[in-house]
Amino acid sequence: MARTWTPFGRQISWPAAGLAARLMLDRGGRIIEQLQDSRLVPRPVAAVLAAARPALPAVTIGQSVASAASATAERTRRVRYAPNISGPAQPGEVVWAWVVSPDDPGQGRDLPVLVIGRDGDTLPALLLSPEPPLGRGQDWVEVGPVAWDDSERAHWVRMDLVLDVPEASIRREAAVLDRSGYDRVAHRLCQVYGWG
């Protein structure tokens, strides 16, 4: 038989809920850290917590994108547009890769990059951004709105730095830069950086 709340019970339930919320905000991070320390948690619980953690791609710092970047003029090659969603990533496709921050190698973000070539298992790529360059002293080309971004914002491709992306570390989402956007990139590569 269920008991009903008395007026006094209803009065104390709201402050108790508020106290629980404050405790979680103040100490929740420490509790979660302690739960992740498997020495403090019984083995079956530790196994469940380990299984629930999101799997990160097996990419070491040595494989990271920013540690293997070079000036575009030093990487001349023939430019071609050959996206192939069903096979290995090809020029014209957009893939997502972990890009290490140039300011702090311990930090990075999962960002879209435009594949512009292929060197075995490494994909030379250019960084894509929805943010306008705003005088960063870098060479950017606007490629217009892109199919994978529903906001229809213009996107930009950074032209002055080629990133070497290990193919094993990419995340594919069947995204392709349209031919007109790729042609703008190819034109700049040929005119400014001596690509063929």
Phi, psi and omega per residue, in radians:
M1 nan 2.211 -3.094
A2 -1.379 2.452 3.099
R3 -1.653 2.520 3.107
T4 -1.635 2.677 3.118
W5 -1.236 2.384 3.013
T6 -1.439 2.820 3.077
P7 -0.950 -0.645 3.124
F8 -1.151 -0.718 3.122
G9 -1.089 -0.714 3.097
R10 -1.136 -0.639 -3.125
Q11 -1.163 -0.661 -3.107
I12 -1.511 -0.265 -3.109
S13 -1.203 -0.663 -3.133
W14 -1.145 -0.834 3.086
P15 -1.088 -0.629 3.139
A16 -1.139 -0.710 3.106
A17 -1.128 -0.702 3.101
G18 -1.113 -0.710 3.116
L19 -1.127 -0.725 3.119
A20 -1.097 -0.723 3.126
A21 -1.134 -0.746 3.114
R22 -1.109 -0.713 3.123
L23 -1.098 -0.714 -3.135
M24 -1.146 -0.720 3.118
L25 -1.169 -0.728 -3.096
D26 -1.309 -0.725 -2.988
R27 -2.082 0.019 -3.092
G28 -1.046 -0.716 3.138
G29 -1.064 -0.727 3.137
R30 -1.174 -0.679 3.135
I31 -1.089 -0.788 3.139
I32 -1.121 -0.738 3.089
E33 -1.037 -0.721 3.137
Q34 -1.169 -0.648 3.105
L35 -1.159 -0.556 3.136
Q36 -1.334 -0.306 3.085
D37 -1.394 1.796 -2.987
S38 -1.130 -0.279 3.106
R39 -1.236 -0.424 -3.099
L40 -1.644 -0.152 -3.054
V41 -2.031 2.391 3.076
P42 -0.955 2.589 -3.043
R43 -0.918 -0.811 -3.127
P44 -1.067 -0.679 3.127
V45 -1.195 -0.713 3.125
A46 -1.068 -0.666 3.128
A47 -1.146 -0.706 3.112
V48 -1.136 -0.759 3.118
L49 -1.105 -0.731 3.135
A50 -1.112 -0.701 3.139
A51 -1.202 -0.486 -3.099
A52 -1.421 -0.288 3.131
R53 -1.171 2.442 3.115
P54 -1.161 2.435 3.127
A55 -1.342 2.186 3.091
L56 -1.674 2.571 3.122
P57 -1.085 2.531 -3.119
A58 -1.385 1.366 -3.136
V59 -2.110 2.148 3.114
T60 -1.580 2.929 3.119
I61 -1.011 -0.634 3.125
G62 -1.104 -0.427 3.130
Q63 -1.662 -0.101 -3.016
S64 -1.098 2.742 -3.021
V65 -1.150 -0.921 -3.010
A66 -1.157 -0.432 -3.136
S67 -1.307 -0.214 3.138
A68 -2.217 1.064 3.138
A69 -2.073 2.650 3.120
S70 -2.562 2.849 3.128
A71 -1.120 2.470 -3.074
T72 -1.063 -0.658 -3.112
A73 -1.133 -0.409 3.137
E74 -1.461 -0.114 -3.015
R75 -2.059 0.563 -3.042
T76 -0.994 2.502 3.139
R77 -2.811 3.012 3.077
R78 -1.326 2.348 3.142
V79 -1.611 2.302 3.082
R80 -2.560 2.700 3.126
Y81 -1.986 1.937 -3.057
A82 -2.594 0.946 -3.134
P83 -1.074 2.481 -3.129
N84 -2.546 1.591 -3.046
I85 -1.106 -0.537 -3.053
S86 -1.488 -0.285 -3.130
G87 -1.939 -2.769 3.079
P88 -1.097 2.691 -3.118
A89 -1.043 2.393 -3.082
Q90 -2.284 2.915 3.129
P91 -0.976 2.332 -3.113
G92 1.843 -0.325 3.116
E93 -1.460 2.677 3.048
V94 -1.960 2.203 3.111
V95 -2.178 2.839 3.106
W96 -1.852 2.371 -3.100
A97 -2.477 2.708 3.088
W98 -1.349 1.986 -3.116
V99 -1.863 2.078 -3.107
V100 -1.318 2.407 3.128
S101 -1.149 2.305 3.107
P102 -1.182 -0.423 3.141
D103 -1.396 -0.570 -3.092
D104 -2.495 1.750 -3.097
P105 -1.044 -0.280 3.093
G106 -1.411 -0.136 -3.112
Q107 -2.048 2.742 3.094
G108 -3.014 -3.130 -3.138
R109 -2.549 2.683 3.035
D110 -1.444 1.937 -3.021
L111 -2.229 2.693 3.053
P112 -1.343 2.445 3.067
V113 -2.317 2.577 3.128
L114 -1.651 2.080 3.108
V115 -1.264 2.231 -3.132
I116 -2.107 0.055 3.132
G117 -3.084 -2.956 3.141
R118 -2.679 2.221 3.051
D119 -2.189 1.448 -3.086
G120 1.147 -2.070 3.130
D121 -1.630 0.158 3.140
T122 -1.945 2.401 -3.128
L123 -1.928 1.903 2.984
P124 -1.136 2.294 -3.044
A125 -2.545 2.786 3.096
L126 -2.034 2.461 -3.106
L127 -1.227 2.389 3.061
L128 -1.890 2.537 3.118
S129 -2.602 2.473 3.032
P130 -1.460 -0.098 -3.122
E131 -1.556 2.269 3.060
P132 -1.126 2.575 -3.023
P133 -1.094 -0.588 3.089
L134 0.823 1.027 2.995
G135 1.079 0.713 3.138
R136 -1.432 -0.006 -3.119
G137 1.288 0.358 3.134
Q138 -2.118 2.844 -3.112
D139 -1.670 2.012 -3.135
W140 -2.158 2.569 3.082
V141 -2.161 2.298 3.086
E142 -1.367 2.302 3.121
V143 -1.983 0.105 3.086
G144 1.413 -2.986 3.101
P145 -1.144 2.637 -3.116
V146 -2.092 2.660 -3.018
A147 -1.138 -0.535 -3.046
W148 -1.484 -0.090 -3.139
D149 -1.959 1.888 -3.077
D150 -1.161 -0.283 -3.097
S151 -1.300 -0.182 -3.133
E152 1.011 0.531 3.041
R153 -1.317 2.648 3.005
A154 -1.218 2.517 3.084
H155 -2.013 2.783 -3.079
W156 -2.210 2.557 3.083
V157 -2.016 2.240 3.098
R158 -1.408 2.126 -2.998
M159 -1.655 -0.407 -2.959
D160 -1.545 0.058 -3.101
L161 -2.499 2.107 3.098
V162 -1.679 2.223 3.119
L163 -1.712 2.360 3.042
D164 -1.656 1.911 -3.061
V165 -1.835 2.060 3.052
P166 -1.119 2.221 -3.075
E167 -1.037 -0.539 -3.135
A168 -1.149 -0.301 -3.067
S169 -1.785 0.058 -3.081
I170 -1.503 2.778 3.007
R171 -2.082 2.129 -3.105
R172 -1.768 2.478 3.111
E173 -2.339 0.506 3.121
A174 0.958 0.749 -3.138
A175 -1.847 2.390 3.137
V176 -2.330 2.363 3.011
L177 -1.327 2.318 -3.099
D178 -1.105 2.823 -3.025
R179 -1.055 -0.693 -3.108
S180 -1.156 -0.693 3.082
G181 -1.135 -0.749 3.126
Y182 -1.135 -0.649 3.117
D183 -1.101 -0.636 3.073
R184 -1.095 -0.730 3.105
V185 -1.132 -0.816 -3.120
A186 -1.074 -0.731 3.131
H187 -1.044 -0.782 3.138
R188 -1.155 -0.705 3.114
L189 -1.045 -0.722 -3.115
C190 -1.307 -0.778 -3.058
Q191 -1.285 -0.697 -3.039
V192 -1.712 -0.637 -2.982
Y193 -1.906 0.042 3.037
G194 1.331 0.349 3.103
W195 -1.321 2.826 -3.104
G196 -1.903 nan nan
